Amino acid sequence: MEHFKQVFRMARKHLSKLALISTYVLSSGLIISCGGSSSQLQPELPSFVSLIQNQPVESSAQNNLATPVADNQFLFNTSAAQITYDSYQNTTYNIGNPGDQPLQYANRLLCLANQLQPQQNVDGVAYRGLVDFGRCYGEGSYQDYQPVIAKVSQQSSGLQIDLWWDETDSTQSRARFLIEQSSSVNNPYGQFQLFHRRTSDFSSLPSSSATDKKTWLSVSLDPRNSQQYVMKLLTFDGSLASANQLNKAIYLAALNGQSGQYHIDAEVDEKTAFDSAFIHSEKSGDARCYDLAQMRCDMMGYALFYDQDASDGSFAQGDMVAIQPGFAFTYTANAQQLTGYIDGAGVWSDQPLTDDVAITITDQNQQNYYLTPSNNASQATVEKILPDSTTQTISLSQPIEFSYTYDANDMSSSAGTMPGTHSLSYFGDGTMGFFDTNGDALNFNNGTQLTANNINYKVRSSQVLQNAVQITSSLPPACEALELPDFSVLLDSLTFSADLDASFISQPMPEVTEMVKYVAGVGAI
């Protein structure tokens, strides 16, 4: 079945900033944390991979908590009613540094995979989820749901997770994770391999393709030292006409992320060493130092809490605001059973729906509804069909819209100046991040009050991007003393695995006709 991309997006007023913000965030390798958690004893993927972690943030105004990488999980399975302003803990990302840039695509794929709850679907049939690509590719100011098919199986070498999705109408992607050892607090990245391939025609491979791109990442414990890990990375971009189609990187770092080295062989060589105080990097003969004691923090998203008691007792001051999920459904078109998903943001469906034309849909409990989409399916009316054939209109949670006029007193010291009034949309934990065209963020202090529909709310930072500050004066001797590595021999030995490549390409995309099982990590059925 051809899956049409009738994708609904929220708060698209900010979409023009996507290219800028994606580059800003991902060049630091600090992809947003998207992991789902499992109570089963199945190997877990990390939320992301980076070189440096667990750096404290001292600003009392921001009051950010640095958490272990293994704990960087979205609150997918936790009721908002159980969380209060005082009990909420945010996610602090690792420190941005130039060497994390080659890891950006691997982190995007980790984000996609973790939204599909693979540990809950071992040795089951192939299934489909709607993955929030906006969460993995941009800031938290919009949603971008797209279908991804997953198949999870237990192999002798580890847990295998296969993913299939369409990048564009003419380009398809596949990703395979092989988890050999679970991530944990003591070993934040575990041991796993990732292979990704993107092309316009898998059937033509292994012959050359102008759009063929692939990535291989290996993360493992160092056999010479159990307290450090080794990352090996290969990327190939067949669409580049230049000679740097193949990039290689070797990372060697302590498990606690407090020291390490890496060497990247890309368009130009980049060598870096770091400890708990400094990052010493050299690229094209340009030596730089970064001070880990001086951090710039940008808030990529927020959690929203009530700042008053409800007159009817429905919520209390300090309660977390709950945005209820929608539901998956089936429908029939042209004698074919199709699937879709609806929430307050609109409708996703296997095939495009016609505005203002009602269709009958059925949820997982065999309850029927009339669905009438409008505004290119970004809105919809849902009416529950009652036993006496009358209908009852169903209310779906809408994003909370704020009109905010900039006030410097609301901002942390690292915020840029943003005069004027800004429209903000909150549609769940980790959203409402806002950036201007210069990359400056609205960095609200925790407790900043916002008002919508005569209800007072307050914010708390949910996702924090930390970046070490480059030293522009003379380089400190302690930084210059960090010895830069030369992993040239190891880099020369890195090659793509032909066996893995061939076995992966030979598998066609599974046909999935069942309802969408997950939406952004949350069960939809």
URWO-V868677 format. One line per field, one symbol per residue. burial: 1 if it has 16 or more other ideal C-beta (glycine too) atoms within 10 Angstrom, else 0. A space follows every 10 residues. Layout:
# URWO-V868677
burial->???
This chain:
# URWO-V868677
burial->0011010101 1101001101 1101110111 1111111100 0111111111 1111101000 0101011011 0111110001 0010100101 1111111111 1111111111 1111111111 1100011111 1111111111 1111111111 1100000111 1111110000 0111111111 1110001111 1111111110 0100100010 0111111111 1000000011 1111111100 0000011111 1111111111 1111100001 1111101111 1010000111 0100101111 1111111100 0000100111 1010111111 1000000111 1111111111 1010000010 1110000011 1110001111 0110100000 0000011011 0101000001 1101100100 0101111111 1111110000 1111110101 0000001111 1111111100 1000000010 0101101001 1001000000 1001000010 0100111111 11111
